[in-house]
Amino acid sequence: MEKNHTNLQNALRRFPAYEPGEEVWNALNENLLAQPLRQALSEMPAYEPDEKLWDLIDRKSVRQQRLKWGYAAAMLLIGAGIAWLMLPADGPRVAYSQEPVDKRLQMEADIKTDRQYRLLKTYCETETLVCNSSEYRSLRQEYERLSSAADQLVHAIGNYNTEPELLRQYNEIERQKTDILNAMAKMI
């Protein structure tokens, strides 16, 4: 290795670049095609390398080909392995579960407060004195407003009772209806 390699490289980089003109290249080309050069080339002895040298070159190229095929086969196997891992295991799976029904979360079709309200309403048709008071009428309007809200919630909840927050709201409305119904019953 050169002792002052870096200095040499720096000096070479500082040399100006020079591109010879077209006439220089043409002159070189004519000299190469000149008769003395052709004659010298034809007089050169022909050299045929030893058969062992050709065998060595063939073995080297065969070894390189085997390596290339080996790498290709390895890449193919890796690609097939990755593709196999990406495939779904057994196709689409269906999962289901059964859950017990909590009776406390089920809504009754005929709610007790509504039955009691209808009973009070029938009683009011015969006893008009208490039922005509403004306080009783405001309680009745509040009860009917809550009944309408409860009906809307029943419709929103649907058949499967899957929203706990809606069920809490429904239970709160039913509790308020019960309080109003008790106040109405006390007045009678």
C-alpha positions as CSV (number, residue, x, y, z in Angstrom):
1,M,0.0,0.0,0.0
2,E,1.2,3.5,-0.8
3,K,2.7,5.3,2.1
4,N,1.1,8.7,1.4
5,H,-2.1,7.4,-0.2
6,T,-4.3,10.2,0.9
7,N,-1.9,12.9,-0.3
8,L,-1.7,11.2,-3.6
9,Q,-5.5,11.0,-3.9
10,N,-5.8,14.7,-3.0
11,A,-3.2,15.6,-5.6
12,L,-4.9,13.6,-8.3
13,R,-8.3,15.2,-7.5
14,R,-6.7,18.7,-8.0
15,F,-5.5,18.0,-11.5
16,P,-7.5,19.7,-14.1
17,A,-9.6,17.5,-16.3
18,Y,-8.7,17.4,-20.0
19,E,-10.7,15.9,-22.8
20,P,-8.7,15.6,-26.1
21,G,-10.2,16.9,-29.3
22,E,-12.0,14.8,-31.9
23,E,-9.0,14.8,-34.3
24,V,-6.8,13.0,-31.7
25,W,-9.3,10.2,-31.4
26,N,-9.5,9.9,-35.2
27,A,-5.7,9.7,-35.5
28,L,-5.6,7.0,-32.9
29,N,-8.2,5.0,-34.7
30,E,-6.3,5.3,-38.0
31,N,-3.1,4.1,-36.3
32,L,-4.9,1.1,-34.8
33,L,-6.2,0.1,-38.2
34,A,-2.8,0.6,-39.9
35,Q,-1.2,-2.2,-41.8
36,P,1.9,-2.7,-39.5
37,L,-0.4,-3.3,-36.5
38,R,-2.5,-5.8,-38.4
39,Q,0.6,-7.6,-39.6
40,A,2.0,-7.8,-36.1
41,L,-1.2,-9.2,-34.8
42,S,-1.3,-11.9,-37.5
43,E,2.3,-12.9,-36.7
44,M,1.7,-13.4,-33.0
45,P,1.7,-17.0,-31.9
46,A,-1.6,-18.6,-31.1
47,Y,-1.9,-19.7,-27.5
48,E,-4.3,-22.4,-26.5
49,P,-4.6,-22.6,-22.6
50,D,-4.4,-25.9,-20.8
51,E,-7.5,-28.0,-20.5
52,K,-7.3,-27.7,-16.6
53,L,-7.7,-24.0,-16.9
54,W,-11.0,-24.4,-18.8
55,D,-12.2,-26.9,-16.3
56,L,-11.4,-24.5,-13.5
57,I,-13.4,-21.8,-15.2
58,D,-16.3,-24.1,-15.8
59,R,-16.4,-25.3,-12.2
60,K,-16.3,-21.7,-11.0
61,S,-19.3,-20.8,-13.2
62,V,-21.2,-23.9,-12.2
63,R,-20.6,-23.1,-8.6
64,Q,-21.8,-19.5,-9.1
65,Q,-24.9,-20.9,-10.9
66,R,-25.6,-23.3,-8.0
67,L,-25.3,-20.4,-5.6
68,K,-27.7,-18.3,-7.6
69,W,-30.2,-21.2,-7.9
70,G,-29.8,-21.9,-4.1
71,Y,-30.6,-18.3,-3.3
72,A,-33.5,-18.3,-5.6
73,A,-34.9,-21.5,-4.0
74,A,-34.4,-20.1,-0.6
75,M,-36.3,-16.9,-1.5
76,L,-39.0,-19.0,-3.0
77,L,-39.3,-21.0,0.2
78,I,-39.4,-17.9,2.3
79,G,-42.1,-16.3,0.1
80,A,-44.2,-19.5,0.2
81,G,-43.8,-19.6,4.0
82,I,-44.9,-16.1,4.5
83,A,-47.9,-16.6,2.1
84,W,-48.8,-19.8,4.1
85,L,-48.7,-17.8,7.4
86,M,-50.9,-15.1,5.9
87,L,-53.7,-17.5,4.9
88,P,-56.6,-17.9,7.3
89,A,-56.4,-21.0,9.4
90,D,-59.6,-22.9,8.7
91,G,-61.7,-20.5,6.7
92,P,-64.3,-18.3,8.3
93,R,-65.3,-19.4,11.8
94,V,-68.7,-18.8,13.3
95,A,-68.9,-18.1,17.0
96,Y,-72.0,-17.9,19.2
97,S,-72.8,-17.7,22.8
98,Q,-75.8,-18.1,25.0
99,E,-76.6,-15.7,27.8
100,P,-79.1,-16.3,30.5
101,V,-82.0,-13.8,30.5
102,D,-82.1,-11.5,33.6
103,K,-85.8,-11.3,34.5
104,R,-85.2,-8.0,36.1
105,L,-84.2,-6.4,32.8
106,Q,-87.2,-7.7,30.9
107,M,-90.1,-5.3,30.4
108,E,-93.6,-6.5,31.1
109,A,-96.2,-6.0,28.4
110,D,-98.8,-4.9,31.0
111,I,-97.1,-2.7,33.6
112,K,-98.7,-2.6,37.1
113,T,-98.6,1.2,37.2
114,D,-100.6,1.4,34.0
115,R,-103.2,-1.1,35.4
116,Q,-103.5,1.0,38.5
117,Y,-103.8,4.2,36.5
118,R,-106.7,2.8,34.5
119,L,-108.3,1.7,37.7
120,L,-108.0,5.3,39.1
121,K,-109.3,6.7,35.8
122,T,-112.4,4.5,36.0
123,Y,-112.9,5.6,39.6
124,C,-112.6,9.2,38.5
125,E,-115.4,8.8,36.0
126,T,-117.7,8.1,38.9
127,E,-116.2,10.5,41.5
128,T,-115.7,13.8,39.7
129,L,-115.2,16.1,42.7
130,V,-111.5,15.2,43.4
131,C,-110.7,14.4,39.8
132,N,-111.7,17.9,38.7
133,S,-109.2,19.7,41.0
134,S,-106.3,21.4,39.3
135,E,-103.7,19.5,41.3
136,Y,-105.1,16.2,40.3
137,R,-105.3,17.2,36.6
138,S,-101.7,18.4,36.6
139,L,-100.7,15.0,38.2
140,R,-102.7,13.2,35.5
141,Q,-101.0,15.2,32.7
142,E,-97.6,14.5,34.2
143,Y,-98.4,10.8,34.4
144,E,-99.5,10.7,30.7
145,R,-96.4,12.7,29.7
146,L,-94.2,10.1,31.5
147,S,-96.2,7.2,29.9
148,S,-95.5,8.7,26.5
149,A,-91.8,8.9,27.3
150,A,-91.8,5.3,28.5
151,D,-93.5,4.2,25.3
152,Q,-90.8,6.0,23.2
153,L,-88.1,4.3,25.3
154,V,-89.7,0.9,24.8
155,H,-89.7,1.5,21.1
156,A,-86.0,2.6,21.2
157,I,-84.9,-0.4,23.4
158,G,-86.4,-2.9,21.0
159,N,-86.8,-6.6,21.6
160,Y,-83.3,-7.4,22.9
161,N,-82.7,-4.9,25.7
162,T,-79.1,-4.4,24.8
163,E,-78.6,-0.8,26.0
164,P,-78.2,-0.6,29.8
165,E,-78.5,3.2,29.8
166,L,-81.9,3.1,28.1
167,L,-83.1,0.5,30.6
168,R,-81.9,2.7,33.5
169,Q,-83.8,5.6,32.0
170,Y,-86.9,3.4,31.6
171,N,-86.7,2.3,35.2
172,E,-86.4,5.9,36.4
173,I,-89.5,6.9,34.4
174,E,-91.4,3.9,35.9
175,R,-90.4,5.0,39.4
176,Q,-91.6,8.5,38.7
177,K,-94.9,7.2,37.4
178,T,-95.3,5.2,40.6
179,D,-94.7,8.3,42.7
180,I,-97.3,10.3,40.7
181,L,-99.8,7.4,40.9
182,N,-99.3,7.2,44.7
183,A,-99.9,10.9,45.0
184,M,-103.1,10.6,42.9
185,A,-104.3,7.7,45.0
186,K,-103.8,9.7,48.2
187,M,-106.0,12.5,46.8
188,I,-108.9,10.1,46.3
